[in-house]
Structures are given as C-alpha cells and as structure tokens.
Amino acid sequence: MWNFCLIARRMHIAIIMDGNGRWASRLGLPRHAGHQAGAERVREIAEECAKRNVEQLTLYCFSSENWKRPQSELDALMSLFKEYLFKERETITKNHIRFSVIGRRDGIAGDILAEIDYLTKLTQHNQGLHLCLAVNYGSRSEIVDAVRKIVEKGIPSEQIDEQCLSEHLYTSGMSDPDLLIRTAGELRLSNYLLWQLSYAEIWVTEKCWPDFDVATFDQALQDFAQRKRKFGGL
C-alpha cells in the first residue's frame, strides 16, 4: 500500500479546477451551483494536503480571461470568493495554513481585496501548507509585469537571467510545481504558470472538479510516484 504522506511531502501541487459549469449542467443545475460545489471541494483537498504535509497547493480559481463571462456569473463568482475567504478563515488557521493570492488586483472589488489582505497577513507566519489562489491571473500578464518591474528597477541586461526573472514573478520565493493536475479532461495549460510548469509532471482526469475526491487525488499521487522525472533530459 502506498504511503501517500511520504509521496506528497514537500511537493508543490498545482491544479486547474475545470468543469464546474459542465458538472452543474449535467445535473440540470444553474452554473453557480457548480461553482458552489467546487468551493466545497477546495476545502476538502486543501485540508487533505495539510494533513499530508504538502508544501504548497496552488489553485487556478479565476483567470484574467474569465472577465468575458456573463455579468451574472461574474457577480456570483466574486460573491462566492468573498464568502469563501470569510467562512474558511477558521479552517485555514486551525490547519496552520499559510494563505496567499497571485494575480492582478485591478478589477477586484475593494472589500474582496481587504479580505485577501487580512487573511494573508493573519496567516503569514503559519508553518503548514501554503495555499495559493490564482485570481485574475494570466501567465503571460505575469511575465509582462515581471519584465516591467525589471525595467523600472533599471537592472542591466547582463544581470537579467532566469533567476532574475523568477524573482520578479508573482510566485517569487515559491518553488516550481512538481505536479499539475487538470480536471474535466482538458489537455491544455490555459495560460497557467507557463514559466513555473516547465518541468512539472501533468496528470489529467475526466472528472469535473466537483467530483474530484480524495480517492482521485490519491490516484494522481500514485501515478506521479511511478514516474521518472528527467527535468529536460531525453
């Protein structure tokens, strides 16, 4: 029997949580019901990662392209996000989870930003799982913002290397993901952590995110443990 705690220890797992809307449609439910079910799954998987001593869990919650969705769905998503930040505060602190958010802040309501900042500061010294939510995030925008920071600082071109660029990304100070999980069967990165995922293992399931349970998570970890990582080697 696999010791999943040992497999997961010190790992950085990134997840593209896809399929909330499709899950709801299959059940004849409104799309916001799928997002609500997806939020409940976030709690379960985050708590499971905390128990297994996973180093970091980074979740793709809202992409910069998602602003193109109908306003009613955007309002529901932002309301759900604010509710999550408030309701999960106790769970996050109880599990010694360190919380952070990456992505651009423009477009996000001030009261939500205040909740983000409060929870980030409240948990900044926690030593457990680092739970990072990608909100209003796009990897190409992240790289553009990093280049702008470098230019603004006047860093000479001869000092600009991979480490320099990494230090100016939203994920500065974080390790690169070891494993990317994507739900709902899609086989693309969708502008998610393009720089950071260069050598990550990728695991895809046909299950939509609301159906992504602990047993499926175990399967992803087991498959990951059987792979031989080459980091660019042939």
C-alpha positions in Angstrom: 0.0 0.0 0.0 1.3 3.4 -0.9 2.4 5.8 1.8 0.8 8.9 0.3 2.1 11.2 3.1 5.6 10.3 2.0 4.8 10.8 -1.7 3.3 14.2 -1.1 5.7 15.6 1.5 7.5 18.8 0.3 5.6 18.7 -3.0 4.1 21.7 -4.8 0.9 20.7 -6.5 -0.9 23.0 -8.9 -4.5 22.3 -10.0 -6.6 23.7 -12.8 -10.1 23.2 -11.4 -12.1 22.8 -14.5 -15.6 21.6 -15.2 -17.8 23.3 -12.5 -20.3 24.6 -15.1 -20.4 21.3 -17.0 -21.0 19.4 -13.8 -23.9 21.7 -13.0 -25.4 21.4 -16.5 -25.3 17.6 -16.4 -27.3 17.7 -13.2 -29.8 20.3 -14.6 -28.5 22.9 -12.1 -27.6 26.5 -12.6 -23.8 27.2 -13.2 -23.4 28.9 -9.8 -24.4 25.6 -8.2 -21.3 24.1 -9.8 -19.1 26.8 -8.5 -20.5 26.3 -5.0 -19.8 22.6 -5.2 -16.3 23.4 -6.5 -15.7 25.7 -3.5 -16.6 22.8 -1.1 -14.1 20.6 -2.9 -11.4 23.2 -2.4 -11.8 22.9 1.3 -11.6 19.1 1.2 -8.5 18.9 -1.0 -6.7 21.7 0.9 -7.4 20.0 4.3 -6.1 16.7 2.8 -2.9 18.4 1.6 -2.4 20.0 5.0 -2.7 16.5 6.6 -0.2 15.0 4.2 2.4 17.8 4.7 2.2 19.0 1.1 4.4 22.1 0.9 2.2 24.1 -1.4 -1.1 23.9 -3.2 -1.8 26.4 -6.0 -5.3 26.6 -7.4 -6.4 28.3 -10.6 -9.6 30.0 -9.4 -10.2 32.8 -11.8 -8.3 33.6 -15.0 -7.9 37.1 -16.5 -9.9 35.7 -19.4 -12.8 34.9 -17.2 -13.9 38.5 -17.1 -15.5 37.8 -20.5 -18.2 35.6 -18.8 -21.8 36.9 -18.3 -22.0 39.6 -15.6 -24.5 37.5 -13.6 -21.9 34.7 -13.4 -19.1 37.1 -12.6 -21.2 38.5 -9.7 -21.9 35.0 -8.4 -18.2 34.0 -8.6 -17.0 37.1 -6.8 -19.7 36.8 -4.1 -18.7 33.1 -3.6 -15.0 34.1 -3.4 -15.7 36.7 -0.7 -17.8 34.1 1.2 -15.0 31.6 0.9 -12.5 33.9 2.4 -14.7 34.7 5.4 -16.0 31.2 6.0 -12.7 29.3 5.6 -10.7 31.7 7.9 -11.1 29.4 10.9 -10.3 26.2 8.9 -7.2 27.8 7.4 -5.9 29.0 10.7 -6.8 25.7 12.5 -4.7 23.7 10.0 -1.8 26.2 10.2 -2.2 27.0 6.5 -0.4 30.0 5.0 -2.6 31.8 2.6 -1.7 34.0 -0.4 -3.2 35.1 -3.7 -1.4 35.7 -7.1 -2.7 37.7 -10.0 -3.5 41.3 -10.9 -5.6 43.2 -8.3 -7.3 45.6 -10.8 -11.0 44.7 -11.4 -11.4 43.0 -8.0 -13.7 44.8 -5.6 -12.2 46.7 -2.6 -14.0 44.6 0.0 -12.6 41.4 -1.5 -9.1 42.8 -1.6 -9.4 43.7 2.0 -10.4 40.1 2.9 -7.5 38.8 0.9 -5.0 41.2 2.6 -6.4 40.4 6.0 -6.2 36.6 5.6 -2.7 36.9 4.0 -1.4 38.9 7.0 -3.2 36.7 9.5 -1.5 33.6 8.3 1.8 34.8 7.1 3.8 33.1 9.9 2.0 29.7 9.7 4.3 26.8 9.0 1.9 24.4 7.4 0.6 24.1 3.8 1.0 27.2 1.6 -2.4 27.6 -0.1 -2.1 29.9 -3.0 -5.1 31.0 -5.1 -4.6 32.3 -8.6 -7.2 35.0 -9.0 -7.4 37.4 -12.0 -4.4 35.5 -13.1 -2.8 35.1 -16.5 0.7 33.8 -17.0 1.5 36.0 -20.0 0.4 39.0 -18.0 2.6 37.8 -15.1 5.7 37.6 -17.3 4.9 41.1 -18.8 4.6 42.5 -15.3 7.9 40.9 -14.3 9.7 42.5 -17.2 8.2 45.9 -16.4 9.5 45.6 -12.8 12.9 44.7 -14.1 12.9 47.7 -16.4 11.6 50.0 -13.7 14.4 49.0 -11.4 17.0 49.7 -14.2 18.6 46.3 -13.9 21.4 46.0 -16.5 20.7 43.5 -19.3 23.8 41.4 -18.4 22.3 40.8 -15.0 19.0 39.5 -16.3 18.9 35.7 -16.3 16.3 33.0 -15.4 16.8 33.6 -11.7 16.3 37.3 -12.1 13.0 36.9 -14.0 11.8 34.3 -11.5 12.4 36.7 -8.6 10.1 39.2 -10.3 7.2 36.9 -11.0 4.1 36.8 -8.8 5.4 33.5 -7.5 8.7 34.9 -6.3 10.0 32.9 -3.4 7.9 29.8 -4.2 9.1 26.5 -5.5 8.1 25.5 -9.0 5.2 23.0 -9.1 6.1 19.3 -9.2 2.7 18.1 -10.4 0.0 19.8 -12.4 -3.5 18.3 -12.1 -6.2 19.2 -14.5 -9.8 18.1 -14.2 -12.6 17.7 -16.8 -10.3 16.1 -19.4 -8.9 19.2 -21.0 -5.4 18.9 -22.4 -4.0 22.4 -22.3 -2.4 24.8 -19.8 -4.8 27.7 -20.4 -2.2 30.4 -19.7 -1.5 29.0 -16.2 2.0 29.1 -14.7 3.7 28.8 -18.0 7.1 29.6 -16.7 6.8 27.7 -13.5 5.4 24.5 -15.0 8.4 23.9 -17.4 9.3 20.6 -15.8 6.2 19.7 -13.9 4.5 16.3 -14.4 1.0 16.6 -15.8 -1.9 14.4 -14.8 -5.4 14.8 -16.3 -8.7 13.3 -15.2 -12.1 13.2 -17.0 -13.8 14.0 -13.7 -15.1 17.5 -13.3 -13.7 19.4 -10.3 -16.8 18.9 -8.0 -16.2 15.2 -8.4 -12.5 15.3 -7.7 -12.4 13.4 -4.4 -9.7 12.2 -2.1 -9.6 8.8 -3.9 -8.9 10.6 -7.2 -6.3 12.7 -5.6 -4.6 9.5 -4.3 -4.6 8.1 -7.9 -2.8 11.3 -9.1 -0.2 11.0 -6.4 0.3 7.3 -7.1 0.8 7.9 -10.8 3.2 10.7 -10.0 5.3 8.5 -7.7 5.7 6.0 -10.5 7.2 8.5 -13.0 10.8 9.1 -13.6 11.4 12.8 -13.7 14.1 13.9 -16.2 14.0 17.7 -15.9 14.7 18.2 -19.6 16.8 15.1 -20.2 16.0 12.7 -23.1 
